[in-house]
Amino acid sequence: MGLDEALLEGIAAGGNPVLRFYGWTPPAVSVGYFQGLAEEVDLDACKRFGFDVVRRISGGGAVLHKSELTYSIIMGLDHPLAGAPLEESYRIICGGIILGLKKLGAGASFSGINDIVAGGRKISGNAQTRRRSSLLQHGTVLLDDDTDLMFQVLKVPPEKTGGSLVKETAGRVTSLRSLLDREVSFEEAAAALGSGFAKALNLEYGETGILPQEEARARSLAAEKFSTREWLFKR
């Protein structure tokens, strides 16, 4: 999360647009900017499993980050796409995910404003924020299913914790493993999505590592903001 904001700051200062793929080690639960952490997350369960907990700078709901690929796209608001209405920018950016999934052999389509479904079930959730004269959109693509674990770390009203809800939720969510009946590695998914984003956004890009100043700023933000109690329990 610190790196996302560090990159956003750099682009606001005139840097080039960035597409980043990343995973979570250890696994983590993130909550949207407007959510109450204690109301959404079982902190004792996260501690028991050794999972991190973090608040995003974007909105949306609580998410378990474990068997998935996460992406971030960041660009200045002077970019034509960043200046588009919210729904249109979601449609164009998420179009890269749809093309990437197609490359892997999974047909997908939009559901609502910012979800992507495949086989009638959700495989990708996405969130966006616009600040510092820049746009940040990040989201996930599920590589494998973790529905049972999700119900252990996210808080659900007692009347909804029965097996029927777990089955119902599992019936609404899918993963690349379920769709393709094989394991899809992080690297394979990233390559396919990278190709999809390049086509959907009409981009040419080269691979670069994280710059030393970006890493230093990200670590500073992680220590001074994202890991602080003030930020975590902001709501």
Secondary structure, 3 states (H helix, E strand, C coil): CHHHHHHHHHHHCCCCCEEEEECCCCCEEEECCCCCHHHHECHHHHHHHCCEEEECCCCCCCEEECCEEEEEEEEECCCCCCCCCHHHHHHHHHHHHHHHHHHHCCCCEEECCCEEEECCEEEEEEEEEEECCEEEEEEEEECCCCHHHHHHHECCCHHHCCHHHHHHHHHHECCHHHHHCCCCCHHHHHHHHHHHHHHHHCCCCCCCCCCHHHHHHHHHHHHHHHCCHHHHCCC
